[in-house]
Amino acid sequence: MKNAMIAFAVTIVIAALMFLLVPESGYLWVKALHVFSVIAWMAGMLYLPRLFVYHADAAVGSLQSETFKVMERRLLRGIINPSMIGTWVAGVWLAWFGGWLQSGDLWIWVKVVLVLAMSGIHGMLTAATRRFAEDRNERPARYWRIVNEIPAVLLIGIIIMVVVKPF
């Protein structure tokens, strides 16, 4: 919970700085940052549960298990967490300065709900990383195979909202 609060505080500070320092003319640069951040976040969100699939089958205390712990921690802290922050900060900036929040369009709010769900999955994977690091995983590899599909399904919905804007 402490790490989540720190990440939230960092996100708020970065967002505030972006709103104060980046002019509206920087829209395309912020959009590029958003796309980059989304791609990095999704790469990590799709890879981390796949690591859990293999880690769940590794013997506790084995070299393989210890290697997975390092990989999971570095992926989460080095790629997934920073790119989620970048996604949120740039996304909120774009939604505000692009006028999407004030547009009254339903698609943007459906997208926000889907991104909130993705953030919830992110939190769940963060907690799972901690449990694996403490050798307390109680879930079988099959469970992690199913969880591995959730970010992909959410991503499909998000992309449809952004590209097609069905409502």
GINORFEN-V663298 format. One record per residue. N is the residue number from 0. RES is the residue in three letters. SS is DSSP state (A for helix, B for strand, O for the rest). D_LAST is the distance of its C-alpha to the last C-alpha in Angstrom with 2 decimals. Layout:
((N,RES,SS,D_LAST) (N,RES,SS,D_LAST))
This chain:
((0,MET,O,35.86) (1,LYS,A,37.91) (2,ASN,A,36.29) (3,ALA,A,32.79) (4,MET,A,33.89) (5,ILE,A,35.41) (6,ALA,A,32.28) (7,PHE,A,30.24) (8,ALA,A,32.90) (9,VAL,A,32.99) (10,THR,A,29.21) (11,ILE,A,29.51) (12,VAL,A,32.52) (13,ILE,A,31.00) (14,ALA,A,27.81) (15,ALA,A,30.09) (16,LEU,A,32.17) (17,MET,A,29.27) (18,PHE,A,28.03) (19,LEU,A,31.65) (20,LEU,A,32.80) (21,VAL,O,30.04) (22,PRO,O,29.38) (23,GLU,A,26.10) (24,SER,A,27.78) (25,GLY,A,27.53) (26,TYR,A,23.75) (27,LEU,A,24.22) (28,TRP,A,26.85) (29,VAL,A,24.73) (30,LYS,A,21.92) (31,ALA,A,24.67) (32,LEU,A,25.85) (33,HIS,A,22.44) (34,VAL,A,22.18) (35,PHE,A,25.81) (36,SER,A,25.41) (37,VAL,A,22.48) (38,ILE,A,24.57) (39,ALA,A,27.64) (40,TRP,A,26.00) (41,MET,A,24.55) (42,ALA,A,27.90) (43,GLY,A,29.66) (44,MET,A,27.31) (45,LEU,A,27.86) (46,TYR,A,31.58) (47,LEU,A,32.68) (48,PRO,A,32.12) (49,ARG,A,33.84) (50,LEU,A,36.78) (51,PHE,A,36.79) (52,VAL,A,37.16) (53,TYR,A,40.39) (54,HIS,A,41.49) (55,ALA,A,41.34) (56,ASP,A,43.97) (57,ALA,O,46.20) (58,ALA,O,49.26) (59,VAL,O,49.26) (60,GLY,O,51.38) (61,SER,O,51.48) (62,LEU,A,51.16) (63,GLN,A,47.96) (64,SER,A,46.46) (65,GLU,A,47.54) (66,THR,A,46.05) (67,PHE,A,42.66) (68,LYS,A,42.84) (69,VAL,A,43.38) (70,MET,A,40.59) (71,GLU,A,38.08) (72,ARG,A,39.13) (73,ARG,A,39.05) (74,LEU,A,35.65) (75,LEU,A,34.18) (76,ARG,A,36.00) (77,GLY,A,36.12) (78,ILE,A,32.72) (79,ILE,A,30.17) (80,ASN,A,30.75) (81,PRO,A,31.02) (82,SER,A,27.98) (83,MET,A,25.83) (84,ILE,A,27.15) (85,GLY,A,26.42) (86,THR,A,22.84) (87,TRP,A,22.26) (88,VAL,A,24.31) (89,ALA,A,22.87) (90,GLY,A,19.25) (91,VAL,A,19.78) (92,TRP,A,21.71) (93,LEU,A,19.06) (94,ALA,A,16.30) (95,TRP,A,18.89) (96,PHE,A,20.45) (97,GLY,O,17.36) (98,GLY,O,16.09) (99,TRP,O,12.82) (100,LEU,O,13.99) (101,GLN,O,14.79) (102,SER,O,11.79) (103,GLY,O,10.14) (104,ASP,O,6.65) (105,LEU,A,5.57) (106,TRP,A,5.33) (107,ILE,A,8.92) (108,TRP,A,10.11) (109,VAL,A,9.30) (110,LYS,A,11.09) (111,VAL,A,13.79) (112,VAL,A,14.42) (113,LEU,A,14.84) (114,VAL,A,17.11) (115,LEU,A,18.98) (116,ALA,A,19.55) (117,MET,A,20.83) (118,SER,A,23.05) (119,GLY,A,24.34) (120,ILE,A,25.28) (121,HIS,A,26.92) (122,GLY,A,28.95) (123,MET,A,29.92) (124,LEU,A,31.13) (125,THR,A,33.02) (126,ALA,A,34.82) (127,ALA,A,35.59) (128,THR,A,37.05) (129,ARG,A,39.31) (130,ARG,A,40.39) (131,PHE,A,41.21) (132,ALA,A,43.18) (133,GLU,O,45.15) (134,ASP,O,45.70) (135,ARG,O,43.90) (136,ASN,O,41.23) (137,GLU,O,41.35) (138,ARG,O,38.55) (139,PRO,O,39.44) (140,ALA,A,38.18) (141,ARG,A,36.16) (142,TYR,A,34.07) (143,TRP,A,33.32) (144,ARG,A,32.40) (145,ILE,A,29.64) (146,VAL,A,28.52) (147,ASN,A,28.47) (148,GLU,A,25.46) (149,ILE,A,23.21) (150,PRO,A,22.41) (151,ALA,A,21.62) (152,VAL,A,19.12) (153,LEU,A,17.40) (154,LEU,A,17.55) (155,ILE,A,15.88) (156,GLY,A,12.83) (157,ILE,A,12.97) (158,ILE,A,13.48) (159,ILE,A,10.58) (160,MET,A,8.24) (161,VAL,A,10.52) (162,VAL,A,11.30) (163,VAL,O,8.64) (164,LYS,O,5.58) (165,PRO,O,3.81) (166,PHE,O,0.00))
